[in-house]
Amino acid sequence: MLTVRHTSPRQLDVGLTLGPLAHGPGDPTFHRAADGSVWRTSLLRTGPVTQRFVPAGPHEVVVHLWGDGAREAAEALPVLLGEDDDVTGFEPPEQVRDAHRRAAGMRMLRSGRVMEALVPAVLEQRVQTVTAHRAWRWLVLRYGTTAPGPAPSDLPGGPRGGLRVVPDARTWTRVPVWDWHRAGVDPGRARTVTRCALVAPRLEEAGAMAPAEARARLEKVQGVGVWTSAEAAQRAFGDADAVSVGDFHLPAAVGWALTGERTDDEGMLRLLAPYAPHRHRVVRLLSLSGRARAPRRGPKLPIADYRAF
């Protein structure tokens, strides 16, 4: 085990910063423990790693690391925890100033792991979130590997099951059609994940590119559009300006929060334009403020279960 104490010159909220890496409450790669610690796993160039983040004050976190990737992960901690996230000149909308004050320790994280951000984003295309989270959990439990080190004692299902590390790109290309079906993933999304995995080394290179160039690299893969590239960029690249255009709920929520009226993608982008290059930061603050909830119109859509097709 490797232990590192990270001290930041600014306030640091580990839970808020790392929260976007979780894909549902049952994500086997991410866990918020009852003691306030945050556990996550990752597959780095040097191997798998399990990390346990224990807050040690408003500016400090103690990180325990296990696995072959521990040293590499320790060296990348400042980037992961958003030390490069520059908020200079950011003036939030009046509607989220209180949320901005309360979430002073929230950073835009930068995992640097493109496939780890891209695959769950692809699974979340065009389906209800609960369906995508269920698929992600099923696939990682079946094709991921056992995480190094101990497991959280309050992990759902008990610590014996442990956390899991995401499959590598080669494994994603070998998932058979019947297991995509069992996971509830339609053929279109399954093909997109496979296409991404086949060019994974080229996609991972995007982490060293400028934001616009990086997203353009992802969108060269058939099936990866602006919504998917934005979702990946927010997590892998720490892109504070990546807006998830094409989201079913987001435009109405942003419009309602900022103007009291629903809007579409074009209207959402107009409303967020004054806050560039922090448009995604504003969206996150709107979510934290509780204002981004437009009144529902009509009944909820039924949850499609592709396993029954």
C-alpha positions in Angstrom: 0.0 0.0 0.0 1.1 3.5 -0.8 -0.1 6.5 1.3 0.0 10.1 0.1 -1.1 13.2 1.8 -2.3 15.8 -0.7 -2.5 19.4 0.5 -4.1 22.0 -1.7 -3.7 25.8 -1.5 -7.5 26.1 -2.0 -10.5 24.5 -0.3 -11.0 20.9 -1.6 -14.2 18.9 -1.4 -13.2 15.4 -2.5 -16.8 14.1 -2.7 -18.0 16.9 -5.0 -14.9 16.9 -7.1 -14.9 13.1 -7.7 -18.6 12.6 -7.7 -19.0 12.8 -11.6 -16.9 9.6 -11.8 -19.8 7.5 -10.3 -22.3 6.0 -12.7 -25.1 5.1 -10.4 -25.3 4.1 -6.8 -24.2 0.5 -7.6 -21.2 1.4 -9.7 -18.6 -1.3 -8.9 -15.7 1.2 -9.7 -16.8 3.9 -7.3 -18.1 3.9 -3.7 -18.9 6.6 -1.1 -18.3 5.0 2.3 -20.3 5.8 5.4 -17.1 7.2 7.1 -16.9 10.0 4.5 -14.1 8.4 2.4 -14.4 7.9 -1.3 -13.1 4.8 -3.1 -12.5 4.5 -6.8 -10.6 2.1 -9.1 -8.9 2.8 -12.4 -6.9 1.1 -15.1 -3.7 3.0 -15.8 -0.8 2.4 -18.2 1.1 0.7 -15.4 -1.8 -1.4 -14.2 -4.9 -1.3 -12.0 -5.2 0.8 -8.9 -7.6 1.2 -6.0 -7.7 4.6 -4.3 -9.3 5.5 -1.0 -9.6 9.3 -0.4 -10.0 10.3 3.3 -10.7 14.0 3.9 -8.3 15.4 6.5 -9.4 19.0 6.6 -10.7 21.7 4.3 -7.5 21.7 2.3 -6.1 18.1 2.8 -6.9 14.6 1.8 -5.0 11.4 2.7 -5.0 8.9 -0.2 -4.3 5.2 0.2 -3.4 3.4 -3.0 -3.1 -0.3 -3.9 -2.1 -2.1 -7.1 0.5 -1.9 -9.8 -0.8 1.5 -10.9 -0.4 3.0 -7.4 2.7 5.0 -8.1 1.4 6.4 -11.4 -1.9 7.3 -9.8 -0.1 9.0 -6.9 1.8 11.2 -9.3 -1.4 12.2 -11.1 -3.3 13.1 -7.9 -3.0 16.9 -8.3 -4.4 16.7 -11.8 -7.2 14.3 -10.9 -8.2 16.6 -8.0 -8.5 19.6 -10.1 -5.4 21.6 -9.0 -5.2 22.8 -12.7 -8.8 23.9 -12.6 -8.6 27.7 -13.1 -11.6 29.7 -11.9 -10.0 33.1 -12.5 -12.6 35.6 -13.6 -15.5 33.3 -13.1 -18.7 35.2 -12.0 -21.6 32.8 -11.5 -25.2 33.7 -12.3 -27.1 35.3 -9.5 -29.2 32.1 -9.2 -26.3 30.0 -8.2 -24.1 32.4 -6.2 -25.1 30.7 -2.9 -24.4 27.3 -4.4 -21.0 28.5 -5.6 -20.2 29.8 -2.1 -21.2 26.5 -0.5 -19.4 24.4 -3.1 -16.1 26.3 -2.9 -14.2 23.1 -2.7 -15.7 21.6 -5.9 -13.1 21.3 -8.8 -13.4 20.1 -12.3 -11.6 16.8 -12.0 -9.4 15.4 -14.8 -9.0 11.7 -14.8 -7.0 11.5 -18.0 -8.7 8.1 -18.7 -10.6 8.5 -21.9 -12.1 5.0 -22.3 -13.2 5.0 -18.7 -15.2 8.1 -19.3 -16.3 7.3 -22.9 -17.8 3.9 -22.5 -20.4 4.8 -19.8 -21.2 7.9 -21.8 -22.0 5.8 -24.8 -24.2 3.5 -22.7 -26.1 6.6 -21.5 -27.0 7.6 -25.0 -30.8 7.9 -25.7 -31.9 5.8 -22.7 -33.0 6.5 -19.2 -30.2 6.9 -16.7 -31.2 4.0 -14.6 -31.1 1.7 -17.6 -27.5 2.8 -18.5 -26.3 2.5 -14.9 -27.7 -1.0 -14.8 -25.9 -1.9 -18.0 -22.6 -0.4 -16.8 -22.8 -2.4 -13.6 -23.6 -5.7 -15.3 -20.8 -5.3 -17.8 -18.1 -4.3 -15.3 -19.0 -7.0 -12.9 -18.9 -9.6 -15.7 -15.8 -8.4 -17.7 -13.9 -6.2 -15.2 -11.2 -7.6 -12.9 -11.0 -7.8 -9.2 -9.7 -4.5 -7.7 -6.4 -4.7 -5.9 -6.3 -4.1 -2.1 -9.1 -4.2 0.4 -12.8 -3.5 -0.1 -15.0 -1.0 1.7 -16.7 -2.7 4.6 -20.1 -1.1 3.7 -20.0 -2.0 0.0 -23.4 -3.2 -1.2 -23.4 -7.0 -1.1 -20.6 -7.0 1.4 -16.8 -6.5 1.1 -16.3 -10.1 -0.1 -17.5 -9.1 -3.6 -15.1 -6.1 -3.6 -14.7 -3.4 -6.1 -13.9 -4.0 -9.8 -11.6 -2.5 -12.3 -12.9 -1.6 -15.8 -12.2 -3.9 -18.7 -9.3 -3.0 -21.0 -10.0 -2.0 -24.6 -9.3 -5.5 -25.9 -11.9 -7.0 -23.6 -14.5 -4.5 -24.7 -14.0 -5.6 -28.3 -14.6 -9.2 -27.3 -18.0 -8.8 -25.5 -20.3 -11.1 -27.5 -23.6 -9.9 -28.8 -25.6 -12.0 -26.4 -23.9 -10.3 -23.4 -24.6 -6.9 -24.7 -28.2 -8.1 -25.0 -28.2 -9.5 -21.4 -26.9 -6.1 -20.2 -29.7 -4.3 -21.9 -27.6 -2.6 -24.5 -29.0 -2.2 -28.0 -26.8 -3.1 -31.0 -26.2 0.6 -31.9 -24.6 1.5 -28.6 -22.7 -1.9 -28.5 -21.2 -1.2 -31.9 -20.1 2.3 -30.8 -18.3 1.0 -27.7 -16.6 -1.6 -29.9 -15.5 1.1 -32.4 -14.1 3.2 -29.6 -12.2 0.2 -28.2 -10.6 -0.6 -31.5 -9.0 2.8 -31.7 -8.5 3.3 -27.9 -4.8 4.3 -28.1 -5.7 7.2 -30.5 -8.5 8.3 -28.2 -6.3 8.2 -25.1 -4.0 10.6 -26.9 -6.7 13.2 -26.8 -5.9 13.9 -23.1 -2.9 15.9 -24.2 -4.8 18.0 -26.7 -6.6 21.3 -26.5 -10.3 20.9 -25.5 -11.8 21.5 -28.9 -9.2 19.3 -30.7 -9.7 16.6 -28.1 -13.4 16.5 -28.5 -13.1 16.5 -32.3 -10.8 13.4 -32.0 -13.5 11.6 -30.0 -16.2 12.6 -32.5 -14.4 11.0 -35.4 -15.7 7.7 -34.1 -19.0 6.8 -35.7 -21.7 6.9 -33.0 -19.9 9.5 -30.8 -21.6 12.9 -31.1 -21.4 16.2 -29.3 -23.4 15.0 -26.2 -21.1 11.9 -25.7 -17.9 13.8 -26.3 -19.0 16.5 -23.8 -19.8 13.9 -21.1 -16.4 12.3 -21.6 -14.6 15.6 -21.8 -16.1 16.7 -18.5 -14.5 13.8 -16.7 -11.4 12.8 -18.7 -10.2 16.3 -19.7 -11.5 18.5 -16.9 -13.3 20.6 -19.5 -15.2 23.2 -17.5 -16.9 24.5 -20.7 -18.2 21.3 -22.2 -22.0 21.5 -22.4 -24.0 18.3 -22.9 -25.9 19.5 -26.0 -28.6 17.0 -27.0 -29.6 16.0 -23.5 -33.3 15.2 -23.1 -33.7 17.2 -19.8 -30.9 19.7 -19.6 -32.1 22.6 -21.8 -35.5 22.7 -20.1 -33.8 22.6 -16.7 -31.3 25.3 -17.5 -33.9 27.5 -19.0 -36.2 27.1 -16.0 -33.4 27.8 -13.5 -32.2 30.9 -15.2 -35.4 32.4 -16.7 -38.3 30.5 -15.3 -39.2 29.2 -18.7 -38.3 26.1 -20.7 -35.9 26.3 -23.6 -34.2 24.1 -26.2 -30.5 23.5 -27.0 -30.1 26.7 -28.9 -31.7 28.7 -26.1 -29.6 27.0 -23.5 -26.4 27.8 -25.3 -27.5 31.5 -25.5 -28.2 31.6 -21.8 -24.9 30.0 -21.0 -22.8 32.0 -23.5 -21.9 34.8 -21.1 -20.2 32.3 -18.7 -17.8 30.7 -21.2 -15.3 29.1 -20.6 -17.2 27.9 -17.5 -20.5 26.8 -19.0 -20.3 23.2 -17.6 -19.4 24.7 -14.2 -22.6 26.7 -14.2 -24.6 23.6 -15.1 -23.1 21.7 -12.2 -23.8 24.6 -9.8 -27.4 24.8 -11.1 -27.7 21.1 -10.3 -26.3 21.6 -6.8 -28.6 24.5 -6.2 -31.7 22.5 -6.8 -33.0 25.0 -9.3 -32.4 22.9 -12.4 -35.7 21.1 -12.2 -38.3 22.1 -14.7 -41.9 21.1 -13.9 -42.8 17.8 -15.6 -45.3 17.7 -18.4 -47.2 14.5 -19.0 -46.4 11.0 -17.7 -42.9 9.7 -17.4 -41.6 7.6 -20.4 -41.6 3.9 -19.8 -38.2 2.3 -19.2 -37.3 0.3 -22.3 -35.8 -3.1 -21.5 -33.7 -4.2 -24.4 -33.2 -7.6 -22.8 -36.8 -8.4 -23.6 -36.4 -7.7 -27.4 
